[in-house]
Amino acid sequence: MTENGNHGGSTYEETDTLALFIGLRNHVFDYASVINQIDIAPTLALLFGVPIPKNNVGVLIREAFDSLKEDKHLRALELNSWQLLRLLQAQLSGLPCRNFPCDAFYDHQSSGSTDCNHEAEDMLCCLYIEATTLYTSWKSKRGFEWVFYKPVKLLALGLATMFVSTVILSSLMFCRLREIYHGGKQQSLNLNDSMNGWSLDETFILSVILILVSSMTSSSMVEEEHYIWYFLISTFYLLLLRKTAQSLCAVRFQSSFFTQNGQSREGYFRMCFVFLLLTSGRVLRGWHQGGVNWTSLPDISKWLEQAGSQHVKSLQLISAFLVISIGLFALFSIESKGKCFQMVRLSFLISGLLVLLHITKYQDYTFSSTNYGATLLVQIIYAILGVATIGTVVALPWVIPFSTSKICPTDNTISPLFLSIHEKFPLVELRDSLYVIGWAYVLCWCLLQLLLQQPINTTPILLLLLQILAGTLYFARSGTHHKEWVEIAAFYYLGMAGHFALGNTNTLATIDVAGAFIGISSHSTLLSGILMFIITYASPMFILLSLVIYISMKNMAHLVIPEKAGPGDHLMMMLGFSCLVPLVINSILLTSYTVVLLLMQNHLFVWSVFSPKYLYVCATSVCTYIGVFIVATTGFYAYFVLDMRKQKPYSLLATSQHY
């Protein structure tokens, strides 16, 4: 509140602040309708259990303490003994205990030197001494429970629940892996031998979890966690490059001339995607310095801000235009010309143009305008994006036509196995629907980030989108060179690295509070909290939503035996690893860090390092659950709608032909 950090309430800056409103309760008394700002500091101090600032001149708001118990009142009296003594000195000049030190109030011997009579000064002094004596005796009998109280039963129940959930999810994951890779399916399909072996990339993916868990025990590693993610994700990209080069060498020695040309071309494409991942990842690494110890070092964002607002504005417009263009190109590349697809394209095109208008007209290089025109425009964008995205998810499975042609513009090598599965289930239509819905999710999320993120973070959003595209295309073209759970885990790690690339750290100071009020005309804690969550966890949620595109582009027909497959196997083929892998990784990290926090409860930096990190871990868990729920719900809904239409083709034939 002041330049030197003083919060006493007795300086000009504090008493002349524009406005600050805090509601006591739902019902407001007449005598509490007006509260001085300087009264807030001592009230909040006692409510939080800390002493009142020494230079404070405010008065306690009594109504705020009606719900507190007697022991809390005694605790507040003890914490503020110095302030009470100072008030007594100022009001009662003849106070006999005005020269006593604070420690003397806890000494029974010193209390005997003061004679209690009916004079006001002596009575106040004796009453205070008796109160402190009684409170000290009460604390000794209760064993200092106000300091050392631990809800042991609740902690044990919470840890047991976390551990059981981790075991259940890991068991489901293990059963799924054993069923697929050790159940004889791969041998019958003549797949790559690497699918049954234990490769280097799989070992590294598992070692990442061990490295993260071990690093959580060090406060310095927690503060500089972004370096761990950057190193691990870059190392994984190099492993992908190594494996791609090995596959190219194997093709040259084992394949015929014509087969060699086709497979070599695919290998070179995959190498280009890996180089794109490495390049964009290195730029993201240098965009924000982050952390605690080296935040003063130069980075790309600081250089751009020092260069001037015009450079930031130009780069923001270029990045926003490219993000919108990539998303619209993906939607316009669909071959179908039905009315539903045209409505989807038109809605996102209008939203993209409005976002560009908002950036051009209202956004400065440091913050967004909060006038009525800017707020109204943002609210219109929110409405269009919500209607377009939800409408696409709900309506598309009902109106997409049944055909044998592919809508998704990727070559997935349709095999006889794939066609035999399609005879029982509309697999092509499901993948086409998920492809469009996935791009609707991704484009909606990108447009939201272009509105809410700081202008300097527009380019990292573009780079994250390029990384998602490169990773998806690489894994879609790699066939069976990588196991599906490895690919999903790699996407999850990419999202966590992107989280720090946007300037986030494990301290609460880097949370963008200003962006949480964009498009809100009146204060709402719930809406502001949701927007703050969207800004902070832009990258992890971005990755989880993009898994819908990954599911639609990845050929997983080799995971199902059509002769033995039931309806549930088709769904598990597409959603099993995409939902289980993020949940397993998050559950392991959450359980591990909960144990670490309990072990570090007496650490010097438990409140400044470990506790904020635990808040981030819990919020990451919420983000993971929401993302997995969206992916699973989307897949289930599209599956059952298309399956129902497949069973009753004639009842919906007219609708399909119309669209």
Beta strands, then each sheet from edge to edge (+ up, - down):
end
